[in-house]
Amino acid sequence: MGNKLKLGIVVMAVAFFTVTNSPLNAQGVDRPFKGFANAVTNNFVFENPAPDLFEPENPNELTILGYFDIQYVGRSTHLGKMTRQEYAVLYEDGSFEGLMIFVAANGDELHATLDGSLDSLGPPTNGSGCYYFFGGTGRFENATGITCFELFTPDFNDVFVTFDGVVNY
């Protein structure tokens, strides 16, 4: 192969890579998102711990039993070893809603609202719900997607969560 042909192939490859990875052409891509997290601190309080970040919608005007302020550690695709901060409100019927901030190994944040329900209000209990991604920082600035989760808590102090879905960024 001649040097001009080799140079032409290299130039075309660089041009293709530059055009397809240009921020001007950036389109989010659906990516599988799954992982696990375990609570390291779990505070159940009777006043909203983060009113500047999260205000419950409570469309059915249910009685609020209290608020969760939970820090997790875990691992997931696209985040690596990560931490999570959850602020959620628990209603009388076992349903809950809140805000979740995932922090990737490199510091990028992925933001989500969440809703779900517990099977019972007495420990031990299982629960399930979904995260609805709405942006973040770094590569997750315009993230979207839905990921569903399952949880188990033996005592409302320890919480074990697995999740599986899609994130688009």
PyMOL CGO cylinders between C-alpha atoms (Angstrom):
from pymol import cmd
from pymol.cgo import CYLINDER

trace = [
    CYLINDER, 0.00, 0.00, 0.00, 1.42, 3.39, -0.96, 0.3, 1, 1, 1, 1, 1, 1,
    CYLINDER, 1.42, 3.39, -0.96, 2.14, 6.16, 1.51, 0.3, 1, 1, 1, 1, 1, 1,
    CYLINDER, 2.14, 6.16, 1.51, -0.51, 8.43, -0.08, 0.3, 1, 1, 1, 1, 1, 1,
    CYLINDER, -0.51, 8.43, -0.08, -3.17, 5.74, 0.33, 0.3, 1, 1, 1, 1, 1, 1,
    CYLINDER, -3.17, 5.74, 0.33, -2.19, 5.16, 3.97, 0.3, 1, 1, 1, 1, 1, 1,
    CYLINDER, -2.19, 5.16, 3.97, -2.26, 8.91, 4.63, 0.3, 1, 1, 1, 1, 1, 1,
    CYLINDER, -2.26, 8.91, 4.63, -5.68, 9.17, 2.95, 0.3, 1, 1, 1, 1, 1, 1,
    CYLINDER, -5.68, 9.17, 2.95, -7.11, 6.39, 5.13, 0.3, 1, 1, 1, 1, 1, 1,
    CYLINDER, -7.11, 6.39, 5.13, -5.75, 8.03, 8.29, 0.3, 1, 1, 1, 1, 1, 1,
    CYLINDER, -5.75, 8.03, 8.29, -7.18, 11.44, 7.29, 0.3, 1, 1, 1, 1, 1, 1,
    CYLINDER, -7.18, 11.44, 7.29, -10.59, 9.90, 6.57, 0.3, 1, 1, 1, 1, 1, 1,
    CYLINDER, -10.59, 9.90, 6.57, -10.60, 8.01, 9.86, 0.3, 1, 1, 1, 1, 1, 1,
    CYLINDER, -10.60, 8.01, 9.86, -9.70, 11.17, 11.83, 0.3, 1, 1, 1, 1, 1, 1,
    CYLINDER, -9.70, 11.17, 11.83, -12.36, 13.18, 9.97, 0.3, 1, 1, 1, 1, 1, 1,
    CYLINDER, -12.36, 13.18, 9.97, -15.01, 10.51, 10.65, 0.3, 1, 1, 1, 1, 1, 1,
    CYLINDER, -15.01, 10.51, 10.65, -14.09, 10.30, 14.34, 0.3, 1, 1, 1, 1, 1, 1,
    CYLINDER, -14.09, 10.30, 14.34, -14.11, 14.10, 14.71, 0.3, 1, 1, 1, 1, 1, 1,
    CYLINDER, -14.11, 14.10, 14.71, -17.50, 14.53, 13.00, 0.3, 1, 1, 1, 1, 1, 1,
    CYLINDER, -17.50, 14.53, 13.00, -19.25, 11.64, 14.79, 0.3, 1, 1, 1, 1, 1, 1,
    CYLINDER, -19.25, 11.64, 14.79, -17.92, 12.69, 18.21, 0.3, 1, 1, 1, 1, 1, 1,
    CYLINDER, -17.92, 12.69, 18.21, -18.42, 16.43, 17.82, 0.3, 1, 1, 1, 1, 1, 1,
    CYLINDER, -18.42, 16.43, 17.82, -20.42, 18.12, 20.59, 0.3, 1, 1, 1, 1, 1, 1,
    CYLINDER, -20.42, 18.12, 20.59, -22.44, 19.78, 17.83, 0.3, 1, 1, 1, 1, 1, 1,
    CYLINDER, -22.44, 19.78, 17.83, -23.64, 16.34, 16.75, 0.3, 1, 1, 1, 1, 1, 1,
    CYLINDER, -23.64, 16.34, 16.75, -24.05, 15.00, 20.26, 0.3, 1, 1, 1, 1, 1, 1,
    CYLINDER, -24.05, 15.00, 20.26, -27.17, 12.91, 20.52, 0.3, 1, 1, 1, 1, 1, 1,
    CYLINDER, -27.17, 12.91, 20.52, -27.92, 10.95, 23.64, 0.3, 1, 1, 1, 1, 1, 1,
    CYLINDER, -27.92, 10.95, 23.64, -27.65, 7.21, 23.37, 0.3, 1, 1, 1, 1, 1, 1,
    CYLINDER, -27.65, 7.21, 23.37, -29.76, 4.74, 25.36, 0.3, 1, 1, 1, 1, 1, 1,
    CYLINDER, -29.76, 4.74, 25.36, -27.39, 2.71, 27.50, 0.3, 1, 1, 1, 1, 1, 1,
    CYLINDER, -27.39, 2.71, 27.50, -28.20, -0.20, 29.81, 0.3, 1, 1, 1, 1, 1, 1,
    CYLINDER, -28.20, -0.20, 29.81, -27.93, 0.97, 33.42, 0.3, 1, 1, 1, 1, 1, 1,
    CYLINDER, -27.93, 0.97, 33.42, -27.77, -1.49, 36.28, 0.3, 1, 1, 1, 1, 1, 1,
    CYLINDER, -27.77, -1.49, 36.28, -26.14, -1.88, 39.62, 0.3, 1, 1, 1, 1, 1, 1,
    CYLINDER, -26.14, -1.88, 39.62, -26.54, -2.14, 43.37, 0.3, 1, 1, 1, 1, 1, 1,
    CYLINDER, -26.54, -2.14, 43.37, -26.29, 0.09, 46.41, 0.3, 1, 1, 1, 1, 1, 1,
    CYLINDER, -26.29, 0.09, 46.41, -26.27, -0.40, 50.17, 0.3, 1, 1, 1, 1, 1, 1,
    CYLINDER, -26.27, -0.40, 50.17, -27.21, 2.26, 52.70, 0.3, 1, 1, 1, 1, 1, 1,
    CYLINDER, -27.21, 2.26, 52.70, -24.39, 3.44, 54.93, 0.3, 1, 1, 1, 1, 1, 1,
    CYLINDER, -24.39, 3.44, 54.93, -26.45, 5.97, 56.88, 0.3, 1, 1, 1, 1, 1, 1,
    CYLINDER, -26.45, 5.97, 56.88, -30.21, 6.11, 57.06, 0.3, 1, 1, 1, 1, 1, 1,
    CYLINDER, -30.21, 6.11, 57.06, -31.93, 8.91, 58.92, 0.3, 1, 1, 1, 1, 1, 1,
    CYLINDER, -31.93, 8.91, 58.92, -35.69, 8.90, 59.32, 0.3, 1, 1, 1, 1, 1, 1,
    CYLINDER, -35.69, 8.90, 59.32, -36.80, 12.37, 60.34, 0.3, 1, 1, 1, 1, 1, 1,
    CYLINDER, -36.80, 12.37, 60.34, -40.10, 14.21, 60.69, 0.3, 1, 1, 1, 1, 1, 1,
    CYLINDER, -40.10, 14.21, 60.69, -39.14, 17.36, 58.78, 0.3, 1, 1, 1, 1, 1, 1,
    CYLINDER, -39.14, 17.36, 58.78, -37.93, 17.62, 55.19, 0.3, 1, 1, 1, 1, 1, 1,
    CYLINDER, -37.93, 17.62, 55.19, -34.10, 17.41, 55.41, 0.3, 1, 1, 1, 1, 1, 1,
    CYLINDER, -34.10, 17.41, 55.41, -33.60, 19.14, 52.04, 0.3, 1, 1, 1, 1, 1, 1,
    CYLINDER, -33.60, 19.14, 52.04, -36.46, 21.58, 51.35, 0.3, 1, 1, 1, 1, 1, 1,
    CYLINDER, -36.46, 21.58, 51.35, -34.30, 23.56, 48.89, 0.3, 1, 1, 1, 1, 1, 1,
    CYLINDER, -34.30, 23.56, 48.89, -33.75, 20.40, 46.78, 0.3, 1, 1, 1, 1, 1, 1,
    CYLINDER, -33.75, 20.40, 46.78, -36.95, 18.42, 47.17, 0.3, 1, 1, 1, 1, 1, 1,
    CYLINDER, -36.95, 18.42, 47.17, -40.56, 19.27, 47.93, 0.3, 1, 1, 1, 1, 1, 1,
    CYLINDER, -40.56, 19.27, 47.93, -43.09, 16.39, 47.98, 0.3, 1, 1, 1, 1, 1, 1,
    CYLINDER, -43.09, 16.39, 47.98, -45.94, 16.58, 45.49, 0.3, 1, 1, 1, 1, 1, 1,
    CYLINDER, -45.94, 16.58, 45.49, -48.41, 14.47, 47.54, 0.3, 1, 1, 1, 1, 1, 1,
    CYLINDER, -48.41, 14.47, 47.54, -51.23, 14.66, 44.95, 0.3, 1, 1, 1, 1, 1, 1,
    CYLINDER, -51.23, 14.66, 44.95, -53.52, 12.39, 47.00, 0.3, 1, 1, 1, 1, 1, 1,
    CYLINDER, -53.52, 12.39, 47.00, -53.04, 14.41, 50.19, 0.3, 1, 1, 1, 1, 1, 1,
    CYLINDER, -53.04, 14.41, 50.19, -51.85, 11.38, 52.13, 0.3, 1, 1, 1, 1, 1, 1,
    CYLINDER, -51.85, 11.38, 52.13, -50.54, 11.66, 55.67, 0.3, 1, 1, 1, 1, 1, 1,
    CYLINDER, -50.54, 11.66, 55.67, -46.75, 12.01, 55.69, 0.3, 1, 1, 1, 1, 1, 1,
    CYLINDER, -46.75, 12.01, 55.69, -45.14, 9.54, 58.09, 0.3, 1, 1, 1, 1, 1, 1,
    CYLINDER, -45.14, 9.54, 58.09, -41.67, 11.05, 57.73, 0.3, 1, 1, 1, 1, 1, 1,
    CYLINDER, -41.67, 11.05, 57.73, -38.68, 11.65, 55.51, 0.3, 1, 1, 1, 1, 1, 1,
    CYLINDER, -38.68, 11.65, 55.51, -35.70, 9.51, 54.59, 0.3, 1, 1, 1, 1, 1, 1,
    CYLINDER, -35.70, 9.51, 54.59, -32.23, 11.02, 54.25, 0.3, 1, 1, 1, 1, 1, 1,
    CYLINDER, -32.23, 11.02, 54.25, -30.09, 8.08, 53.06, 0.3, 1, 1, 1, 1, 1, 1,
    CYLINDER, -30.09, 8.08, 53.06, -26.49, 7.86, 51.88, 0.3, 1, 1, 1, 1, 1, 1,
    CYLINDER, -26.49, 7.86, 51.88, -25.52, 4.79, 49.84, 0.3, 1, 1, 1, 1, 1, 1,
    CYLINDER, -25.52, 4.79, 49.84, -22.38, 3.24, 48.38, 0.3, 1, 1, 1, 1, 1, 1,
    CYLINDER, -22.38, 3.24, 48.38, -22.48, 0.90, 45.42, 0.3, 1, 1, 1, 1, 1, 1,
    CYLINDER, -22.48, 0.90, 45.42, -21.42, 0.12, 41.89, 0.3, 1, 1, 1, 1, 1, 1,
    CYLINDER, -21.42, 0.12, 41.89, -23.15, 0.52, 38.55, 0.3, 1, 1, 1, 1, 1, 1,
    CYLINDER, -23.15, 0.52, 38.55, -22.57, 0.63, 34.84, 0.3, 1, 1, 1, 1, 1, 1,
    CYLINDER, -22.57, 0.63, 34.84, -21.51, 4.09, 33.58, 0.3, 1, 1, 1, 1, 1, 1,
    CYLINDER, -21.51, 4.09, 33.58, -20.78, 5.29, 37.14, 0.3, 1, 1, 1, 1, 1, 1,
    CYLINDER, -20.78, 5.29, 37.14, -18.32, 2.70, 38.43, 0.3, 1, 1, 1, 1, 1, 1,
    CYLINDER, -18.32, 2.70, 38.43, -17.89, 2.79, 42.18, 0.3, 1, 1, 1, 1, 1, 1,
    CYLINDER, -17.89, 2.79, 42.18, -20.43, 5.38, 43.23, 0.3, 1, 1, 1, 1, 1, 1,
    CYLINDER, -20.43, 5.38, 43.23, -22.24, 7.05, 46.07, 0.3, 1, 1, 1, 1, 1, 1,
    CYLINDER, -22.24, 7.05, 46.07, -25.88, 8.12, 46.17, 0.3, 1, 1, 1, 1, 1, 1,
    CYLINDER, -25.88, 8.12, 46.17, -27.84, 10.58, 48.25, 0.3, 1, 1, 1, 1, 1, 1,
    CYLINDER, -27.84, 10.58, 48.25, -31.58, 10.03, 48.60, 0.3, 1, 1, 1, 1, 1, 1,
    CYLINDER, -31.58, 10.03, 48.60, -34.19, 12.39, 50.00, 0.3, 1, 1, 1, 1, 1, 1,
    CYLINDER, -34.19, 12.39, 50.00, -37.64, 10.83, 50.10, 0.3, 1, 1, 1, 1, 1, 1,
    CYLINDER, -37.64, 10.83, 50.10, -40.97, 11.18, 51.83, 0.3, 1, 1, 1, 1, 1, 1,
    CYLINDER, -40.97, 11.18, 51.83, -42.90, 8.14, 53.13, 0.3, 1, 1, 1, 1, 1, 1,
    CYLINDER, -42.90, 8.14, 53.13, -46.70, 8.24, 53.06, 0.3, 1, 1, 1, 1, 1, 1,
    CYLINDER, -46.70, 8.24, 53.06, -49.26, 6.38, 55.19, 0.3, 1, 1, 1, 1, 1, 1,
    CYLINDER, -49.26, 6.38, 55.19, -50.02, 3.85, 52.42, 0.3, 1, 1, 1, 1, 1, 1,
    CYLINDER, -50.02, 3.85, 52.42, -46.34, 2.81, 52.08, 0.3, 1, 1, 1, 1, 1, 1,
    CYLINDER, -46.34, 2.81, 52.08, -45.76, 4.82, 48.91, 0.3, 1, 1, 1, 1, 1, 1,
    CYLINDER, -45.76, 4.82, 48.91, -42.79, 7.17, 48.68, 0.3, 1, 1, 1, 1, 1, 1,
    CYLINDER, -42.79, 7.17, 48.68, -41.34, 9.78, 46.35, 0.3, 1, 1, 1, 1, 1, 1,
    CYLINDER, -41.34, 9.78, 46.35, -38.11, 11.67, 46.32, 0.3, 1, 1, 1, 1, 1, 1,
    CYLINDER, -38.11, 11.67, 46.32, -34.89, 12.85, 44.77, 0.3, 1, 1, 1, 1, 1, 1,
    CYLINDER, -34.89, 12.85, 44.77, -31.74, 10.80, 44.14, 0.3, 1, 1, 1, 1, 1, 1,
    CYLINDER, -31.74, 10.80, 44.14, -28.28, 12.15, 43.32, 0.3, 1, 1, 1, 1, 1, 1,
    CYLINDER, -28.28, 12.15, 43.32, -25.86, 9.52, 42.00, 0.3, 1, 1, 1, 1, 1, 1,
    CYLINDER, -25.86, 9.52, 42.00, -22.16, 10.51, 42.10, 0.3, 1, 1, 1, 1, 1, 1,
    CYLINDER, -22.16, 10.51, 42.10, -19.84, 8.66, 39.71, 0.3, 1, 1, 1, 1, 1, 1,
    CYLINDER, -19.84, 8.66, 39.71, -16.28, 7.63, 40.48, 0.3, 1, 1, 1, 1, 1, 1,
    CYLINDER, -16.28, 7.63, 40.48, -15.03, 10.73, 38.59, 0.3, 1, 1, 1, 1, 1, 1,
    CYLINDER, -15.03, 10.73, 38.59, -17.43, 13.11, 40.39, 0.3, 1, 1, 1, 1, 1, 1,
    CYLINDER, -17.43, 13.11, 40.39, -20.04, 13.48, 37.62, 0.3, 1, 1, 1, 1, 1, 1,
    CYLINDER, -20.04, 13.48, 37.62, -23.58, 13.57, 39.04, 0.3, 1, 1, 1, 1, 1, 1,
    CYLINDER, -23.58, 13.57, 39.04, -26.69, 11.86, 37.66, 0.3, 1, 1, 1, 1, 1, 1,
    CYLINDER, -26.69, 11.86, 37.66, -29.96, 13.31, 39.00, 0.3, 1, 1, 1, 1, 1, 1,
    CYLINDER, -29.96, 13.31, 39.00, -33.29, 11.49, 39.28, 0.3, 1, 1, 1, 1, 1, 1,
    CYLINDER, -33.29, 11.49, 39.28, -36.68, 11.75, 40.83, 0.3, 1, 1, 1, 1, 1, 1,
    CYLINDER, -36.68, 11.75, 40.83, -38.00, 8.51, 42.27, 0.3, 1, 1, 1, 1, 1, 1,
    CYLINDER, -38.00, 8.51, 42.27, -41.23, 6.93, 43.31, 0.3, 1, 1, 1, 1, 1, 1,
    CYLINDER, -41.23, 6.93, 43.31, -42.19, 3.56, 44.63, 0.3, 1, 1, 1, 1, 1, 1,
    CYLINDER, -42.19, 3.56, 44.63, -43.87, 1.66, 47.42, 0.3, 1, 1, 1, 1, 1, 1,
    CYLINDER, -43.87, 1.66, 47.42, -43.09, -0.65, 50.29, 0.3, 1, 1, 1, 1, 1, 1,
    CYLINDER, -43.09, -0.65, 50.29, -44.84, -3.99, 50.69, 0.3, 1, 1, 1, 1, 1, 1,
    CYLINDER, -44.84, -3.99, 50.69, -45.47, -3.18, 54.35, 0.3, 1, 1, 1, 1, 1, 1,
    CYLINDER, -45.47, -3.18, 54.35, -44.67, -0.50, 56.91, 0.3, 1, 1, 1, 1, 1, 1,
    CYLINDER, -44.67, -0.50, 56.91, -43.15, -2.97, 59.36, 0.3, 1, 1, 1, 1, 1, 1,
    CYLINDER, -43.15, -2.97, 59.36, -39.69, -4.41, 58.99, 0.3, 1, 1, 1, 1, 1, 1,
    CYLINDER, -39.69, -4.41, 58.99, -38.58, -6.53, 57.35, 0.3, 1, 1, 1, 1, 1, 1,
    CYLINDER, -38.58, -6.53, 57.35, -40.02, -5.37, 54.07, 0.3, 1, 1, 1, 1, 1, 1,
    CYLINDER, -40.02, -5.37, 54.07, -39.44, -5.26, 50.34, 0.3, 1, 1, 1, 1, 1, 1,
    CYLINDER, -39.44, -5.26, 50.34, -40.22, -2.43, 47.98, 0.3, 1, 1, 1, 1, 1, 1,
    CYLINDER, -40.22, -2.43, 47.98, -39.91, -1.37, 44.38, 0.3, 1, 1, 1, 1, 1, 1,
    CYLINDER, -39.91, -1.37, 44.38, -40.11, 1.69, 42.19, 0.3, 1, 1, 1, 1, 1, 1,
    CYLINDER, -40.11, 1.69, 42.19, -38.39, 3.66, 39.44, 0.3, 1, 1, 1, 1, 1, 1,
    CYLINDER, -38.39, 3.66, 39.44, -35.85, 6.44, 38.96, 0.3, 1, 1, 1, 1, 1, 1,
    CYLINDER, -35.85, 6.44, 38.96, -36.59, 9.09, 36.32, 0.3, 1, 1, 1, 1, 1, 1,
    CYLINDER, -36.59, 9.09, 36.32, -33.35, 10.75, 35.18, 0.3, 1, 1, 1, 1, 1, 1,
    CYLINDER, -33.35, 10.75, 35.18, -33.43, 14.46, 34.44, 0.3, 1, 1, 1, 1, 1, 1,
    CYLINDER, -33.43, 14.46, 34.44, -29.83, 15.60, 34.01, 0.3, 1, 1, 1, 1, 1, 1,
    CYLINDER, -29.83, 15.60, 34.01, -26.81, 16.07, 36.18, 0.3, 1, 1, 1, 1, 1, 1,
    CYLINDER, -26.81, 16.07, 36.18, -23.26, 17.32, 35.72, 0.3, 1, 1, 1, 1, 1, 1,
    CYLINDER, -23.26, 17.32, 35.72, -20.43, 16.44, 33.35, 0.3, 1, 1, 1, 1, 1, 1,
    CYLINDER, -20.43, 16.44, 33.35, -21.38, 13.76, 30.84, 0.3, 1, 1, 1, 1, 1, 1,
    CYLINDER, -21.38, 13.76, 30.84, -24.83, 13.46, 32.48, 0.3, 1, 1, 1, 1, 1, 1,
    CYLINDER, -24.83, 13.46, 32.48, -25.78, 17.12, 31.98, 0.3, 1, 1, 1, 1, 1, 1,
    CYLINDER, -25.78, 17.12, 31.98, -28.69, 16.24, 29.67, 0.3, 1, 1, 1, 1, 1, 1,
    CYLINDER, -28.69, 16.24, 29.67, -29.30, 12.67, 30.83, 0.3, 1, 1, 1, 1, 1, 1,
    CYLINDER, -29.30, 12.67, 30.83, -32.76, 11.11, 30.60, 0.3, 1, 1, 1, 1, 1, 1,
    CYLINDER, -32.76, 11.11, 30.60, -34.11, 7.60, 31.07, 0.3, 1, 1, 1, 1, 1, 1,
    CYLINDER, -34.11, 7.60, 31.07, -35.97, 5.31, 33.44, 0.3, 1, 1, 1, 1, 1, 1,
    CYLINDER, -35.97, 5.31, 33.44, -34.49, 2.64, 35.68, 0.3, 1, 1, 1, 1, 1, 1,
    CYLINDER, -34.49, 2.64, 35.68, -36.51, 0.47, 38.04, 0.3, 1, 1, 1, 1, 1, 1,
    CYLINDER, -36.51, 0.47, 38.04, -35.31, -0.77, 41.40, 0.3, 1, 1, 1, 1, 1, 1,
    CYLINDER, -35.31, -0.77, 41.40, -36.07, -3.34, 44.06, 0.3, 1, 1, 1, 1, 1, 1,
    CYLINDER, -36.07, -3.34, 44.06, -35.17, -2.91, 47.70, 0.3, 1, 1, 1, 1, 1, 1,
    CYLINDER, -35.17, -2.91, 47.70, -35.04, -4.92, 50.88, 0.3, 1, 1, 1, 1, 1, 1,
    CYLINDER, -35.04, -4.92, 50.88, -34.71, -3.62, 54.40, 0.3, 1, 1, 1, 1, 1, 1,
    CYLINDER, -34.71, -3.62, 54.40, -34.59, -5.94, 57.41, 0.3, 1, 1, 1, 1, 1, 1,
    CYLINDER, -34.59, -5.94, 57.41, -34.88, -3.12, 59.94, 0.3, 1, 1, 1, 1, 1, 1,
    CYLINDER, -34.88, -3.12, 59.94, -35.30, 0.29, 58.20, 0.3, 1, 1, 1, 1, 1, 1,
    CYLINDER, -35.30, 0.29, 58.20, -31.63, 1.05, 58.99, 0.3, 1, 1, 1, 1, 1, 1,
    CYLINDER, -31.63, 1.05, 58.99, -29.97, -1.23, 56.46, 0.3, 1, 1, 1, 1, 1, 1,
    CYLINDER, -29.97, -1.23, 56.46, -31.28, -0.89, 52.91, 0.3, 1, 1, 1, 1, 1, 1,
    CYLINDER, -31.28, -0.89, 52.91, -30.15, -3.04, 49.97, 0.3, 1, 1, 1, 1, 1, 1,
    CYLINDER, -30.15, -3.04, 49.97, -31.08, -1.92, 46.45, 0.3, 1, 1, 1, 1, 1, 1,
    CYLINDER, -31.08, -1.92, 46.45, -30.63, -3.39, 42.97, 0.3, 1, 1, 1, 1, 1, 1,
    CYLINDER, -30.63, -3.39, 42.97, -31.62, -1.54, 39.81, 0.3, 1, 1, 1, 1, 1, 1,
    CYLINDER, -31.62, -1.54, 39.81, -31.85, -2.17, 36.08, 0.3, 1, 1, 1, 1, 1, 1,
    CYLINDER, -31.85, -2.17, 36.08, -32.98, 0.07, 33.23, 0.3, 1, 1, 1, 1, 1, 1,
    CYLINDER, -32.98, 0.07, 33.23, -31.75, 2.65, 30.76, 0.3, 1, 1, 1, 1, 1, 1,
    CYLINDER, -31.75, 2.65, 30.76, -29.93, 5.96, 30.95, 0.3, 1, 1, 1, 1, 1, 1,
    CYLINDER, -29.93, 5.96, 30.95, -29.59, 8.17, 27.90, 0.3, 1, 1, 1, 1, 1, 1,
    CYLINDER, -29.59, 8.17, 27.90, -26.62, 10.55, 27.64, 0.3, 1, 1, 1, 1, 1, 1,
]
cmd.load_cgo(trace, "trace")
